[in-house]
């Protein structure tokens, strides 16, 4: 597994364990967890969720820093609102 510049070895081992648990099925379909702690879904089946991970990674790699900042700010607000 290739390390990102801000990764350390202990974080990578935790992340590697999480990969096996990245996908899960709930009552409305399949979901996946992101490295950033987000839950993305629902998808019709696990295979679709696996393709969704690739789409998510592509989005992160192609988006401008402004778009990413807004995305993570918004997604954090959504997560906080769901918890409250």
mmCIF file of the N, C-alpha and C atoms, coordinates in Angstrom:
data_MODEL
# 
_entry.id   MODEL 
# 
loop_
_atom_site.group_PDB 
_atom_site.id 
_atom_site.type_symbol 
_atom_site.label_atom_id 
_atom_site.label_alt_id 
_atom_site.label_comp_id 
_atom_site.label_asym_id 
_atom_site.label_entity_id 
_atom_site.label_seq_id 
_atom_site.pdbx_PDB_ins_code 
_atom_site.Cartn_x 
_atom_site.Cartn_y 
_atom_site.Cartn_z 
_atom_site.occupancy 
_atom_site.B_iso_or_equiv 
_atom_site.pdbx_formal_charge 
_atom_site.auth_seq_id 
_atom_site.auth_comp_id 
_atom_site.auth_asym_id 
_atom_site.auth_atom_id 
_atom_site.pdbx_PDB_model_num 
ATOM 1   N N  . UNK A 1 1  ? 0.848   -1.172 0.000  1.00 0.00 ? 1  UNK A N  1 
ATOM 2   C CA . UNK A 1 1  ? 0.000   0.000  0.000  1.00 0.00 ? 1  UNK A CA 1 
ATOM 3   C C  . UNK A 1 1  ? 0.891   1.231  0.000  1.00 0.00 ? 1  UNK A C  1 
ATOM 4   N N  . UNK A 1 2  ? 0.602   2.163  -0.890 1.00 0.00 ? 2  UNK A N  1 
ATOM 5   C CA . UNK A 1 2  ? 1.393   3.384  -0.989 1.00 0.00 ? 2  UNK A CA 1 
ATOM 6   C C  . UNK A 1 2  ? 0.950   4.371  0.082  1.00 0.00 ? 2  UNK A C  1 
ATOM 7   N N  . UNK A 1 3  ? 1.903   4.940  0.800  1.00 0.00 ? 3  UNK A N  1 
ATOM 8   C CA . UNK A 1 3  ? 1.582   5.905  1.834  1.00 0.00 ? 3  UNK A CA 1 
ATOM 9   C C  . UNK A 1 3  ? 1.383   7.284  1.237  1.00 0.00 ? 3  UNK A C  1 
ATOM 10  N N  . UNK A 1 4  ? 0.400   8.002  1.758  1.00 0.00 ? 4  UNK A N  1 
ATOM 11  C CA . UNK A 1 4  ? 0.271   9.404  1.405  1.00 0.00 ? 4  UNK A CA 1 
ATOM 12  C C  . UNK A 1 4  ? 1.269   10.172 2.249  1.00 0.00 ? 4  UNK A C  1 
ATOM 13  N N  . UNK A 1 5  ? 1.595   11.391 1.837  1.00 0.00 ? 5  UNK A N  1 
ATOM 14  C CA . UNK A 1 5  ? 2.631   12.134 2.549  1.00 0.00 ? 5  UNK A CA 1 
ATOM 15  C C  . UNK A 1 5  ? 2.276   12.410 4.009  1.00 0.00 ? 5  UNK A C  1 
ATOM 16  N N  . UNK A 1 6  ? 0.994   12.484 4.345  1.00 0.00 ? 6  UNK A N  1 
ATOM 17  C CA . UNK A 1 6  ? 0.595   12.759 5.723  1.00 0.00 ? 6  UNK A CA 1 
ATOM 18  C C  . UNK A 1 6  ? 0.255   11.502 6.526  1.00 0.00 ? 6  UNK A C  1 
ATOM 19  N N  . UNK A 1 7  ? 0.472   10.327 5.945  1.00 0.00 ? 7  UNK A N  1 
ATOM 20  C CA . UNK A 1 7  ? 0.210   9.065  6.645  1.00 0.00 ? 7  UNK A CA 1 
ATOM 21  C C  . UNK A 1 7  ? 1.396   8.670  7.507  1.00 0.00 ? 7  UNK A C  1 
ATOM 22  N N  . UNK A 1 8  ? 1.103   8.023  8.611  1.00 0.00 ? 8  UNK A N  1 
ATOM 23  C CA . UNK A 1 8  ? 2.171   7.371  9.355  1.00 0.00 ? 8  UNK A CA 1 
ATOM 24  C C  . UNK A 1 8  ? 1.853   5.879  9.423  1.00 0.00 ? 8  UNK A C  1 
ATOM 25  N N  . UNK A 1 9  ? 2.803   5.092  9.799  1.00 0.00 ? 9  UNK A N  1 
ATOM 26  C CA . UNK A 1 9  ? 2.660   3.639  9.710  1.00 0.00 ? 9  UNK A CA 1 
ATOM 27  C C  . UNK A 1 9  ? 1.496   3.105  10.534 1.00 0.00 ? 9  UNK A C  1 
ATOM 28  N N  . UNK A 1 10 ? 1.264   3.646  11.745 1.00 0.00 ? 10 UNK A N  1 
ATOM 29  C CA . UNK A 1 10 ? 0.171   3.127  12.563 1.00 0.00 ? 10 UNK A CA 1 
ATOM 30  C C  . UNK A 1 10 ? -1.181  3.450  11.944 1.00 0.00 ? 10 UNK A C  1 
ATOM 31  N N  . UNK A 1 11 ? -1.309  4.641  11.345 1.00 0.00 ? 11 UNK A N  1 
ATOM 32  C CA . UNK A 1 11 ? -2.560  4.978  10.668 1.00 0.00 ? 11 UNK A CA 1 
ATOM 33  C C  . UNK A 1 11 ? -2.805  4.053  9.480  1.00 0.00 ? 11 UNK A C  1 
ATOM 34  N N  . UNK A 1 12 ? -1.746  3.702  8.781  1.00 0.00 ? 12 UNK A N  1 
ATOM 35  C CA . UNK A 1 12 ? -1.882  2.829  7.623  1.00 0.00 ? 12 UNK A CA 1 
ATOM 36  C C  . UNK A 1 12 ? -2.352  1.449  8.047  1.00 0.00 ? 12 UNK A C  1 
ATOM 37  N N  . UNK A 1 13 ? -1.836  0.914  9.138  1.00 0.00 ? 13 UNK A N  1 
ATOM 38  C CA . UNK A 1 13 ? -2.269  -0.412 9.572  1.00 0.00 ? 13 UNK A CA 1 
ATOM 39  C C  . UNK A 1 13 ? -3.735  -0.389 10.008 1.00 0.00 ? 13 UNK A C  1 
ATOM 40  N N  . UNK A 1 14 ? -4.170  0.693  10.642 1.00 0.00 ? 14 UNK A N  1 
ATOM 41  C CA . UNK A 1 14 ? -5.578  0.827  11.011 1.00 0.00 ? 14 UNK A CA 1 
ATOM 42  C C  . UNK A 1 14 ? -6.428  0.910  9.745  1.00 0.00 ? 14 UNK A C  1 
ATOM 43  N N  . UNK A 1 15 ? -5.969  1.693  8.784  1.00 0.00 ? 15 UNK A N  1 
ATOM 44  C CA . UNK A 1 15 ? -6.703  1.849  7.525  1.00 0.00 ? 15 UNK A CA 1 
ATOM 45  C C  . UNK A 1 15 ? -6.782  0.517  6.781  1.00 0.00 ? 15 UNK A C  1 
ATOM 46  N N  . UNK A 1 16 ? -5.695  -0.228 6.756  1.00 0.00 ? 16 UNK A N  1 
ATOM 47  C CA . UNK A 1 16 ? -5.686  -1.515 6.062  1.00 0.00 ? 16 UNK A CA 1 
ATOM 48  C C  . UNK A 1 16 ? -6.707  -2.464 6.671  1.00 0.00 ? 16 UNK A C  1 
ATOM 49  N N  . UNK A 1 17 ? -6.830  -2.459 7.983  1.00 0.00 ? 17 UNK A N  1 
ATOM 50  C CA . UNK A 1 17 ? -7.846  -3.298 8.630  1.00 0.00 ? 17 UNK A CA 1 
ATOM 51  C C  . UNK A 1 17 ? -9.244  -2.831 8.245  1.00 0.00 ? 17 UNK A C  1 
ATOM 52  N N  . UNK A 1 18 ? -9.433  -1.525 8.130  1.00 0.00 ? 18 UNK A N  1 
ATOM 53  C CA . UNK A 1 18 ? -10.750 -0.989 7.800  1.00 0.00 ? 18 UNK A CA 1 
ATOM 54  C C  . UNK A 1 18 ? -11.162 -1.309 6.375  1.00 0.00 ? 18 UNK A C  1 
ATOM 55  N N  . UNK A 1 19 ? -10.198 -1.518 5.485  1.00 0.00 ? 19 UNK A N  1 
ATOM 56  C CA . UNK A 1 19 ? -10.558 -1.818 4.099  1.00 0.00 ? 19 UNK A CA 1 
ATOM 57  C C  . UNK A 1 19 ? -11.457 -3.036 4.016  1.00 0.00 ? 19 UNK A C  1 
ATOM 58  N N  . UNK A 1 20 ? -11.189 -4.018 4.854  1.00 0.00 ? 20 UNK A N  1 
ATOM 59  C CA . UNK A 1 20 ? -12.020 -5.215 4.823  1.00 0.00 ? 20 UNK A CA 1 
ATOM 60  C C  . UNK A 1 20 ? -13.435 -4.917 5.319  1.00 0.00 ? 20 UNK A C  1 
ATOM 61  N N  . UNK A 1 21 ? -13.580 -3.858 6.103  1.00 0.00 ? 21 UNK A N  1 
ATOM 62  C CA . UNK A 1 21 ? -14.888 -3.464 6.622  1.00 0.00 ? 21 UNK A CA 1 
ATOM 63  C C  . UNK A 1 21 ? -15.437 -2.241 5.903  1.00 0.00 ? 21 UNK A C  1 
ATOM 64  N N  . UNK A 1 22 ? -14.834 -1.855 4.788  1.00 0.00 ? 22 UNK A N  1 
ATOM 65  C CA . UNK A 1 22 ? -15.219 -0.626 4.092  1.00 0.00 ? 22 UNK A CA 1 
ATOM 66  C C  . UNK A 1 22 ? -16.657 -0.678 3.595  1.00 0.00 ? 22 UNK A C  1 
ATOM 67  N N  . UNK A 1 23 ? -17.129 -1.830 3.175  1.00 0.00 ? 23 UNK A N  1 
ATOM 68  C CA . UNK A 1 23 ? -18.467 -1.961 2.599  1.00 0.00 ? 23 UNK A CA 1 
ATOM 69  C C  . UNK A 1 23 ? -19.409 -2.599 3.612  1.00 0.00 ? 23 UNK A C  1 
ATOM 70  N N  . UNK A 1 24 ? -20.633 -2.087 3.651  1.00 0.00 ? 24 UNK A N  1 
ATOM 71  C CA . UNK A 1 24 ? -21.614 -2.709 4.526  1.00 0.00 ? 24 UNK A CA 1 
ATOM 72  C C  . UNK A 1 24 ? -23.008 -2.539 3.939  1.00 0.00 ? 24 UNK A C  1 
ATOM 73  N N  . UNK A 1 25 ? -23.869 -3.458 4.326  1.00 0.00 ? 25 UNK A N  1 
ATOM 74  C CA . UNK A 1 25 ? -25.249 -3.449 3.840  1.00 0.00 ? 25 UNK A CA 1 
ATOM 75  C C  . UNK A 1 25 ? -26.145 -2.979 4.973  1.00 0.00 ? 25 UNK A C  1 
ATOM 76  N N  . UNK A 1 26 ? -27.030 -2.050 4.649  1.00 0.00 ? 26 UNK A N  1 
ATOM 77  C CA . UNK A 1 26 ? -28.041 -1.580 5.586  1.00 0.00 ? 26 UNK A CA 1 
ATOM 78  C C  . UNK A 1 26 ? -29.404 -1.772 4.923  1.00 0.00 ? 26 UNK A C  1 
ATOM 79  N N  . UNK A 1 27 ? -30.446 -1.348 5.591  1.00 0.00 ? 27 UNK A N  1 
ATOM 80  C CA . UNK A 1 27 ? -31.793 -1.617 5.081  1.00 0.00 ? 27 UNK A CA 1 
ATOM 81  C C  . UNK A 1 27 ? -32.076 -0.983 3.724  1.00 0.00 ? 27 UNK A C  1 
ATOM 82  N N  . UNK A 1 28 ? -31.389 0.100  3.378  1.00 0.00 ? 28 UNK A N  1 
ATOM 83  C CA . UNK A 1 28 ? -31.662 0.785  2.112  1.00 0.00 ? 28 UNK A CA 1 
ATOM 84  C C  . UNK A 1 28 ? -30.634 0.514  1.033  1.00 0.00 ? 28 UNK A C  1 
ATOM 85  N N  . UNK A 1 29 ? -29.690 -0.368 1.259  1.00 0.00 ? 29 UNK A N  1 
ATOM 86  C CA . UNK A 1 29 ? -28.710 -0.701 0.234  1.00 0.00 ? 29 UNK A CA 1 
ATOM 87  C C  . UNK A 1 29 ? -27.303 -0.824 0.791  1.00 0.00 ? 29 UNK A C  1 
ATOM 88  N N  . UNK A 1 30 ? -26.339 -0.789 -0.109 1.00 0.00 ? 30 UNK A N  1 
ATOM 89  C CA . UNK A 1 30 ? -24.921 -0.927 0.238  1.00 0.00 ? 30 UNK A CA 1 
ATOM 90  C C  . UNK A 1 30 ? -24.269 0.445  0.372  1.00 0.00 ? 30 UNK A C  1 
ATOM 91  N N  . UNK A 1 31 ? -23.335 0.541  1.303  1.00 0.00 ? 31 UNK A N  1 
ATOM 92  C CA . UNK A 1 31 ? -22.620 1.781  1.597  1.00 0.00 ? 31 UNK A CA 1 
ATOM 93  C C  . UNK A 1 31 ? -21.131 1.477  1.689  1.00 0.00 ? 31 UNK A C  1 
ATOM 94  N N  . UNK A 1 32 ? -20.319 2.552  1.672  1.00 0.00 ? 32 UNK A N  1 
ATOM 95  C CA . UNK A 1 32 ? -18.902 2.395  1.970  1.00 0.00 ? 32 UNK A CA 1 
ATOM 96  C C  . UNK A 1 32 ? -18.438 3.543  2.846  1.00 0.00 ? 32 UNK A C  1 
ATOM 97  N N  . UNK A 1 33 ? -17.409 3.260  3.628  1.00 0.00 ? 33 UNK A N  1 
ATOM 98  C CA . UNK A 1 33 ? -16.755 4.269  4.451  1.00 0.00 ? 33 UNK A CA 1 
ATOM 99  C C  . UNK A 1 33 ? -15.582 4.842  3.681  1.00 0.00 ? 33 UNK A C  1 
ATOM 100 N N  . UNK A 1 34 ? -15.352 6.142  3.845  1.00 0.00 ? 34 UNK A N  1 
ATOM 101 C CA . UNK A 1 34 ? -14.187 6.776  3.244  1.00 0.00 ? 34 UNK A CA 1 
ATOM 102 C C  . UNK A 1 34 ? -13.076 6.887  4.281  1.00 0.00 ? 34 UNK A C  1 
ATOM 103 N N  . UNK A 1 35 ? -11.886 7.173  3.817  1.00 0.00 ? 35 UNK A N  1 
ATOM 104 C CA . UNK A 1 35 ? -10.756 7.404  4.704  1.00 0.00 ? 35 UNK A CA 1 
ATOM 105 C C  . UNK A 1 35 ? -11.010 8.592  5.627  1.00 0.00 ? 35 UNK A C  1 
ATOM 106 N N  . UNK A 1 36 ? -11.816 9.509  5.141  1.00 0.00 ? 36 UNK A N  1 
ATOM 107 C CA . UNK A 1 36 ? -12.112 10.720 5.905  1.00 0.00 ? 36 UNK A CA 1 
ATOM 108 C C  . UNK A 1 36 ? -13.222 10.511 6.928  1.00 0.00 ? 36 UNK A C  1 
ATOM 109 N N  . UNK A 1 37 ? -13.764 9.298  6.982  1.00 0.00 ? 37 UNK A N  1 
ATOM 110 C CA . UNK A 1 37 ? -14.787 8.979  7.964  1.00 0.00 ? 37 UNK A CA 1 
ATOM 111 C C  . UNK A 1 37 ? -16.213 9.204  7.500  1.00 0.00 ? 37 UNK A C  1 
ATOM 112 N N  . UNK A 1 38 ? -16.406 9.469  6.225  1.00 0.00 ? 38 UNK A N  1 
ATOM 113 C CA . UNK A 1 38 ? -17.741 9.676  5.673  1.00 0.00 ? 38 UNK A CA 1 
ATOM 114 C C  . UNK A 1 38 ? -18.358 8.330  5.297  1.00 0.00 ? 38 UNK A C  1 
ATOM 115 N N  . UNK A 1 39 ? -19.674 8.289  5.286  1.00 0.00 ? 39 UNK A N  1 
ATOM 116 C CA . UNK A 1 39 ? -20.417 7.132  4.806  1.00 0.00 ? 39 UNK A CA 1 
ATOM 117 C C  . UNK A 1 39 ? -21.100 7.542  3.513  1.00 0.00 ? 39 UNK A C  1 
ATOM 118 N N  . UNK A 1 40 ? -20.860 6.806  2.441  1.00 0.00 ? 40 UNK A N  1 
ATOM 119 C CA . UNK A 1 40 ? -21.403 7.142  1.130  1.00 0.00 ? 40 UNK A CA 1 
ATOM 120 C C  . UNK A 1 40 ? -22.318 6.010  0.667  1.00 0.00 ? 40 UNK A C  1 
ATOM 121 N N  . UNK A 1 41 ? -23.491 6.381  0.170  1.00 0.00 ? 41 UNK A N  1 
ATOM 122 C CA . UNK A 1 41 ? -24.426 5.397  -0.340 1.00 0.00 ? 41 UNK A CA 1 
ATOM 123 C C  . UNK A 1 41 ? -25.821 5.969  -0.288 1.00 0.00 ? 41 UNK A C  1 
ATOM 124 N N  . UNK A 1 42 ? -26.835 5.229  -0.550 1.00 0.00 ? 42 UNK A N  1 
ATOM 125 C CA . UNK A 1 42 ? -26.842 3.786  -0.785 1.00 0.00 ? 42 UNK A CA 1 
ATOM 126 C C  . UNK A 1 42 ? -26.598 3.429  -2.253 1.00 0.00 ? 42 UNK A C  1 
ATOM 127 N N  . UNK A 1 43 ? -26.124 2.211  -2.443 1.00 0.00 ? 43 UNK A N  1 
ATOM 128 C CA . UNK A 1 43 ? -25.927 1.614  -3.757 1.00 0.00 ? 43 UNK A CA 1 
ATOM 129 C C  . UNK A 1 43 ? -26.763 0.345  -3.821 1.00 0.00 ? 43 UNK A C  1 
ATOM 130 N N  . UNK A 1 44 ? -27.122 -0.045 -5.033 1.00 0.00 ? 44 UNK A N  1 
ATOM 131 C CA . UNK A 1 44 ? -27.984 -1.211 -5.259 1.00 0.00 ? 44 UNK A CA 1 
ATOM 132 C C  . UNK A 1 44 ? -27.350 -2.503 -4.743 1.00 0.00 ? 44 UNK A C  1 
ATOM 133 N N  . UNK A 1 45 ? -26.050 -2.672 -5.008 1.00 0.00 ? 45 UNK A N  1 
ATOM 134 C CA . UNK A 1 45 ? -25.354 -3.882 -4.580 1.00 0.00 ? 45 UNK A CA 1 
ATOM 135 C C  . UNK A 1 45 ? -23.914 -3.542 -4.218 1.00 0.00 ? 45 UNK A C  1 
ATOM 136 N N  . UNK A 1 46 ? -23.198 -4.529 -3.703 1.00 0.00 ? 46 UNK A N  1 
ATOM 137 C CA . UNK A 1 46 ? -21.823 -4.295 -3.258 1.00 0.00 ? 46 UNK A CA 1 
ATOM 138 C C  . UNK A 1 46 ? -20.931 -3.904 -4.427 1.00 0.00 ? 46 UNK A C  1 
ATOM 139 N N  . UNK A 1 47 ? -21.130 -4.517 -5.573 1.00 0.00 ? 47 UNK A N  1 
ATOM 140 C CA . UNK A 1 47 ? -20.319 -4.191 -6.733 1.00 0.00 ? 47 UNK A CA 1 
ATOM 141 C C  . UNK A 1 47 ? -20.469 -2.712 -7.105 1.00 0.00 ? 47 UNK A C  1 
ATOM 142 N N  . UNK A 1 48 ? -21.682 -2.200 -7.042 1.00 0.00 ? 48 UNK A N  1 
ATOM 143 C CA . UNK A 1 48 ? -21.922 -0.778 -7.325 1.00 0.00 ? 48 UNK A CA 1 
ATOM 144 C C  . UNK A 1 48 ? -21.228 0.103  -6.292 1.00 0.00 ? 48 UNK A C  1 
ATOM 145 N N  . UNK A 1 49 ? -21.252 -0.312 -5.037 1.00 0.00 ? 49 UNK A N  1 
ATOM 146 C CA . UNK A 1 49 ? -20.551 0.446  -3.991 1.00 0.00 ? 49 UNK A CA 1 
ATOM 147 C C  . UNK A 1 49 ? -19.045 0.446  -4.245 1.00 0.00 ? 49 UNK A C  1 
ATOM 148 N N  . UNK A 1 50 ? -18.524 -0.664 -4.731 1.00 0.00 ? 50 UNK A N  1 
ATOM 149 C CA . UNK A 1 50 ? -17.093 -0.740 -5.041 1.00 0.00 ? 50 UNK A CA 1 
ATOM 150 C C  . UNK A 1 50 ? -16.745 0.230  -6.177 1.00 0.00 ? 50 UNK A C  1 
ATOM 151 N N  . UNK A 1 51 ? -17.611 0.328  -7.166 1.00 0.00 ? 51 UNK A N  1 
ATOM 152 C CA . UNK A 1 51 ? -17.398 1.306  -8.229 1.00 0.00 ? 51 UNK A CA 1 
ATOM 153 C C  . UNK A 1 51 ? -17.530 2.723  -7.679 1.00 0.00 ? 51 UNK A C  1 
ATOM 154 N N  . UNK A 1 52 ? -18.418 2.897  -6.705 1.00 0.00 ? 52 UNK A N  1 
ATOM 155 C CA . UNK A 1 52 ? -18.589 4.202  -6.066 1.00 0.00 ? 52 UNK A CA 1 
ATOM 156 C C  . UNK A 1 52 ? -17.317 4.683  -5.383 1.00 0.00 ? 52 UNK A C  1 
ATOM 157 N N  . UNK A 1 53 ? -16.565 3.762  -4.791 1.00 0.00 ? 53 UNK A N  1 
ATOM 158 C CA . UNK A 1 53 ? -15.284 4.127  -4.180 1.00 0.00 ? 53 UNK A CA 1 
ATOM 159 C C  . UNK A 1 53 ? -14.352 4.698  -5.240 1.00 0.00 ? 53 UNK A C  1 
ATOM 160 N N  . UNK A 1 54 ? -14.289 4.041  -6.385 1.00 0.00 ? 54 UNK A N  1 
ATOM 161 C CA . UNK A 1 54 ? -13.432 4.541  -7.468 1.00 0.00 ? 54 UNK A CA 1 
ATOM 162 C C  . UNK A 1 54 ? -13.870 5.926  -7.928 1.00 0.00 ? 54 UNK A C  1 
ATOM 163 N N  . UNK A 1 55 ? -15.169 6.136  -8.034 1.00 0.00 ? 55 UNK A N  1 
ATOM 164 C CA . UNK A 1 55 ? -15.678 7.456  -8.420 1.00 0.00 ? 55 UNK A CA 1 
ATOM 165 C C  . UNK A 1 55 ? -15.317 8.508  -7.378 1.00 0.00 ? 55 UNK A C  1 
ATOM 166 N N  . UNK A 1 56 ? -15.442 8.146  -6.112 1.00 0.00 ? 56 UNK A N  1 
ATOM 167 C CA . UNK A 1 56 ? -15.123 9.064  -5.018 1.00 0.00 ? 56 UNK A CA 1 
ATOM 168 C C  . UNK A 1 56 ? -13.641 9.448  -5.047 1.00 0.00 ? 56 UNK A C  1 
ATOM 169 N N  . UNK A 1 57 ? -12.786 8.457  -5.238 1.00 0.00 ? 57 UNK A N  1 
ATOM 170 C CA . UNK A 1 57 ? -11.348 8.719  -5.299 1.00 0.00 ? 57 UNK A CA 1 
ATOM 171 C C  . UNK A 1 57 ? -11.018 9.597  -6.503 1.00 0.00 ? 57 UNK A C  1 
ATOM 172 N N  . UNK A 1 58 ? -11.656 9.330  -7.630 1.00 0.00 ? 58 UNK A N  1 
ATOM 173 C CA . UNK A 1 58 ? -11.431 10.155 -8.810 1.00 0.00 ? 58 UNK A CA 1 
ATOM 174 C C  . UNK A 1 58 ? -11.877 11.594 -8.556 1.00 0.00 ? 58 UNK A C  1 
ATOM 175 N N  . UNK A 1 59 ? -13.023 11.763 -7.913 1.00 0.00 ? 59 UNK A N  1 
ATOM 176 C CA . UNK A 1 59 ? -13.500 13.102 -7.564 1.00 0.00 ? 59 UNK A CA 1 
ATOM 177 C C  . UNK A 1 59 ? -12.469 13.833 -6.694 1.00 0.00 ? 59 UNK A C  1 
ATOM 178 N N  . UNK A 1 60 ? -11.968 13.150 -5.665 1.00 0.00 ? 60 UNK A N  1 
ATOM 179 C CA . UNK A 1 60 ? -10.988 13.780 -4.774 1.00 0.00 ? 60 UNK A CA 1 
ATOM 180 C C  . UNK A 1 60 ? -9.716  14.166 -5.513 1.00 0.00 ? 60 UNK A C  1 
ATOM 181 N N  . UNK A 1 61 ? -9.299  13.340 -6.450 1.00 0.00 ? 61 UNK A N  1 
ATOM 182 C CA . UNK A 1 61 ? -8.038  13.616 -7.149 1.00 0.00 ? 61 UNK A CA 1 
ATOM 183 C C  . UNK A 1 61 ? -8.178  14.716 -8.196 1.00 0.00 ? 61 UNK A C  1 
ATOM 184 N N  . UNK A 1 62 ? -9.385  14.926 -8.732 1.00 0.00 ? 62 UNK A N  1 
ATOM 185 C CA . UNK A 1 62 ? -9.574  15.913 -9.791 1.00 0.00 ? 62 UNK A CA 1 
ATOM 186 C C  . UNK A 1 62 ? -10.136 17.249 -9.308 1.00 0.00 ? 62 UNK A C  1 
ATOM 187 N N  . UNK A 1 63 ? -10.764 17.276 -8.151 1.00 0.00 ? 63 UNK A N  1 
ATOM 188 C CA . UNK A 1 63 ? -11.414 18.491 -7.662 1.00 0.00 ? 63 UNK A CA 1 
ATOM 189 C C  . UNK A 1 63 ? -10.385 19.529 -7.221 1.00 0.00 ? 63 UNK A C  1 
ATOM 190 N N  . UNK A 1 64 ? -10.734 20.775 -7.412 1.00 0.00 ? 64 UNK A N  1 
ATOM 191 C CA . UNK A 1 64 ? -9.861  21.868 -6.957 1.00 0.00 ? 64 UNK A CA 1 
ATOM 192 C C  . UNK A 1 64 ? -9.901  21.937 -5.433 1.00 0.00 ? 64 UNK A C  1 
ATOM 193 N N  . UNK A 1 65 ? -8.921  22.609 -4.863 1.00 0.00 ? 65 UNK A N  1 
ATOM 194 C CA . UNK A 1 65 ? -8.875  22.736 -3.407 1.00 0.00 ? 65 UNK A CA 1 
ATOM 195 C C  . UNK A 1 65 ? -10.095 23.497 -2.886 1.00 0.00 ? 65 UNK A C  1 
ATOM 196 N N  . UNK A 1 66 ? -10.607 24.448 -3.642 1.00 0.00 ? 66 UNK A N  1 
ATOM 197 C CA . UNK A 1 66 ? -11.798 25.200 -3.235 1.00 0.00 ? 66 UNK A CA 1 
ATOM 198 C C  . UNK A 1 66 ? -13.018 24.274 -3.172 1.00 0.00 ? 66 UNK A C  1 
ATOM 199 N N  . UNK A 1 67 ? -13.173 23.445 -4.181 1.00 0.00 ? 67 UNK A N  1 
ATOM 200 C CA . UNK A 1 67 ? -14.298 22.507 -4.208 1.00 0.00 ? 67 UNK A CA 1 
ATOM 201 C C  . UNK A 1 67 ? -14.178 21.509 -3.063 1.00 0.00 ? 67 UNK A C  1 
ATOM 202 N N  . UNK A 1 68 ? -12.987 20.986 -2.838 1.00 0.00 ? 68 UNK A N  1 
ATOM 203 C CA . UNK A 1 68 ? -12.788 20.030 -1.743 1.00 0.00 ? 68 UNK A CA 1 
ATOM 204 C C  . UNK A 1 68 ? -13.086 20.659 -0.391 1.00 0.00 ? 68 UNK A C  1 
ATOM 205 N N  . UNK A 1 69 ? -12.648 21.885 -0.209 1.00 0.00 ? 69 UNK A N  1 
ATOM 206 C CA . UNK A 1 69 ? -12.904 22.586 1.060  1.00 0.00 ? 69 UNK A CA 1 
ATOM 207 C C  . UNK A 1 69 ? -14.411 22.718 1.292  1.00 0.00 ? 69 UNK A C  1 
ATOM 208 N N  . UNK A 1 70 ? -15.131 23.120 0.269  1.00 0.00 ? 70 UNK A N  1 
ATOM 209 C CA . UNK A 1 70 ? -16.585 23.251 0.393  1.00 0.00 ? 70 UNK A CA 1 
ATOM 210 C C  . UNK A 1 70 ? -17.249 21.897 0.604  1.00 0.00 ? 70 UNK A C  1 
ATOM 211 N N  . UNK A 1 71 ? -16.776 20.888 -0.096 1.00 0.00 ? 71 UNK A N  1 
ATOM 212 C CA . UNK A 1 71 ? -17.347 19.547 0.046  1.00 0.00 ? 71 UNK A CA 1 
ATOM 213 C C  . UNK A 1 71 ? -17.197 19.036 1.478  1.00 0.00 ? 71 UNK A C  1 
ATOM 214 N N  . UNK A 1 72 ? -15.990 19.129 2.016  1.00 0.00 ? 72 UNK A N  1 
ATOM 215 C CA . UNK A 1 72 ? -15.765 18.603 3.359  1.00 0.00 ? 72 UNK A CA 1 
ATOM 216 C C  . UNK A 1 72 ? -16.451 19.455 4.424  1.00 0.00 ? 72 UNK A C  1 
ATOM 217 N N  . UNK A 1 73 ? -16.552 20.741 4.187  1.00 0.00 ? 73 UNK A N  1 
ATOM 218 C CA . UNK A 1 73 ? -17.277 21.605 5.127  1.00 0.00 ? 73 UNK A CA 1 
ATOM 219 C C  . UNK A 1 73 ? -18.751 21.210 5.142  1.00 0.00 ? 73 UNK A C  1 
ATOM 220 N N  . UNK A 1 74 ? -19.339 21.023 3.970  1.00 0.00 ? 74 UNK A N  1 
ATOM 221 C CA . UNK A 1 74 ? -20.742 20.637 3.870  1.00 0.00 ? 74 UNK A CA 1 
ATOM 222 C C  . UNK A 1 74 ? -20.971 19.236 4.430  1.00 0.00 ? 74 UNK A C  1 
ATOM 223 N N  . UNK A 1 75 ? -20.116 18.285 4.071  1.00 0.00 ? 75 UNK A N  1 
ATOM 224 C CA . UNK A 1 75 ? -20.321 16.905 4.532  1.00 0.00 ? 75 UNK A CA 1 
ATOM 225 C C  . UNK A 1 75 ? -20.187 16.824 6.046  1.00 0.00 ? 75 UNK A C  1 
ATOM 226 N N  . UNK A 1 76 ? -19.298 17.635 6.628  1.00 0.00 ? 76 UNK A N  1 
ATOM 227 C CA . UNK A 1 76 ? -19.164 17.655 8.089  1.00 0.00 ? 76 UNK A CA 1 
ATOM 228 C C  . UNK A 1 76 ? -20.442 18.196 8.723  1.00 0.00 ? 76 UNK A C  1 
ATOM 229 N N  . UNK A 1 77 ? -21.027 19.246 8.139  1.00 0.00 ? 77 UNK A N  1 
ATOM 230 C CA . UNK A 1 77 ? -22.274 19.799 8.677  1.00 0.00 ? 77 UNK A CA 1 
ATOM 231 C C  . UNK A 1 77 ? -23.382 18.765 8.611  1.00 0.00 ? 77 UNK A C  1 
ATOM 232 N N  . UNK A 1 78 ? -23.447 18.001 7.522  1.00 0.00 ? 78 UNK A N  1 
ATOM 233 C CA . UNK A 1 78 ? -24.465 16.970 7.380  1.00 0.00 ? 78 UNK A CA 1 
ATOM 234 C C  . UNK A 1 78 ? -24.286 15.897 8.449  1.00 0.00 ? 78 UNK A C  1 
ATOM 235 N N  . UNK A 1 79 ? -23.056 15.497 8.699  1.00 0.00 ? 79 UNK A N  1 
ATOM 236 C CA . UNK A 1 79 ? -22.788 14.470 9.710  1.00 0.00 ? 79 UNK A CA 1 
ATOM 237 C C  . UNK A 1 79 ? -23.173 14.957 11.087 1.00 0.00 ? 79 UNK A C  1 
ATOM 238 N N  . UNK A 1 80 ? -22.811 16.194 11.420 1.00 0.00 ? 80 UNK A N  1 
ATOM 239 C CA . UNK A 1 80 ? -23.150 16.760 12.718 1.00 0.00 ? 80 UNK A CA 1 
ATOM 240 C C  . UNK A 1 80 ? -24.663 16.867 12.871 1.00 0.00 ? 80 UNK A C  1 
ATOM 241 N N  . UNK A 1 81 ? -25.369 17.292 11.834 1.00 0.00 ? 81 UNK A N  1 
ATOM 242 C CA . UNK A 1 81 ? -26.824 17.424 11.888 1.00 0.00 ? 81 UNK A CA 1 
ATOM 243 C C  . UNK A 1 81 ? -27.487 16.071 12.092 1.00 0.00 ? 81 UNK A C  1 
ATOM 244 N N  . UNK A 1 82 ? -26.950 15.020 11.499 1.00 0.00 ? 82 UNK A N  1 
ATOM 245 C CA . UNK A 1 82 ? -27.523 13.688 11.651 1.00 0.00 ? 82 UNK A CA 1 
ATOM 246 C C  . UNK A 1 82 ? -27.340 13.170 13.073 1.00 0.00 ? 82 UNK A C  1 
ATOM 247 N N  . UNK A 1 83 ? -26.232 13.546 13.713 1.00 0.00 ? 83 UNK A N  1 
ATOM 248 C CA . UNK A 1 83 ? -25.938 13.084 15.066 1.00 0.00 ? 83 UNK A CA 1 
ATOM 249 C C  . UNK A 1 83 ? -26.814 13.795 16.079 1.00 0.00 ? 83 UNK A C  1 
ATOM 250 N N  . UNK A 1 84 ? -27.097 15.069 15.821 1.00 0.00 ? 84 UNK A N  1 
ATOM 251 C CA . UNK A 1 84 ? -27.885 15.875 16.775 1.00 0.00 ? 84 UNK A CA 1 
ATOM 252 C C  . UNK A 1 84 ? -29.306 15.504 16.823 1.00 0.00 ? 84 UNK A C  1 
# 
